[in-house]
Amino acid sequence: MGLLSAYAFPDVASGGFLAYLYDIEVAESQRSFGIGRGLIEALLAACKADGVKLVWAGTEVENAAARRAFERTGAELEGDQYAEYEWDIA
């Protein structure tokens, strides 16, 4: 139905860990059922349990589906040329 790929790495500036949501995909026939949102929420829960301070992702400004999924899970838009989102889960 869907997949999400992310990686966490040490934050050398302030300690702790950061995570980057690298890829998310939902099969076309399975879209609009909340699968993307569920994948993101599972990632955020796992990151929070692991002590990750910040998760971020980016997408093209025109990618309305990704932007909707990010915004519905509490991400805040950080750019205007490239849609960069962050989840502050500290």
N, C-alpha and C positions, 0 to 999 in steps of 0.2 A: 504494500500500500504506500509506504513512504520510508524515507531514510533521512537521517540527520548526521552530519559529520562535524565534529568540533575538536579542538585541542586546547589544553591548558598548559600554561608555562609560568615560571617564576616571574614575579614583578621585581626586577632588580632595583628599581628606584625606591619603592616603599615597602618591600617585603610582601609576603603572601603570594597569591596566584591570580592570573588573569586567564580568561578563556575567549577564544575566537570561534564563532559559529561559522564554519567554513562553507558548508553546503547543506541545503535542505531541498528535498524533492518529494512531491506527492504525485502518485499516478493520476493521470488526467481524469480517469473514470471515478476516482476517489476524492476529488477536490470538493470543497464546500461542505465537508462533513466534520471539520474541526481537527483533522489529523495533523496538519502542520502545527496548529496551536498546541495540540497534545504533545507533539515531539519537542517543541520549544519549552513547554512547561516541565517536561521530564528532564530536559537538559538543565534548566534553571534549578530544579530541586537537587539534582545530582551535584551541581557546582556548589550550591549553598552548603550541602552536607560535607563537601570536600574543602570548604573554606575559601572558595574562589570569591574574590572581591568584586570583579567586574566581568561581564560577558558583553562582547560586541559582535556586530555583523554589519555587512554592507550589501547594498544592492543598487541596481540602476534606478534612477528616479522614476522611470516609466514602469517599473515592475510593481504594479498595484497589488497583486496577490501577496507577494512577499511583504510589502510595506504594511498591508492590512494585518497579516499574521504577527508581525513584529509589534505593531501598535496595540493589538488586542492582548498581548502578553505583557504589556507594561513598559515596552521599550520607548525611549525618547529619541526623537530625531535630532541628530547632531550636525548635519550639513545641508547644503542646498544644491550643490552640483552633483554630488554622489550621496545617496541616501545611506548614511551611516547611523546605526542604532546602537544604543547601549542599555544594558540592564544593570542598575546599581543594586546588587543583592547583598551588600555588606550589612 
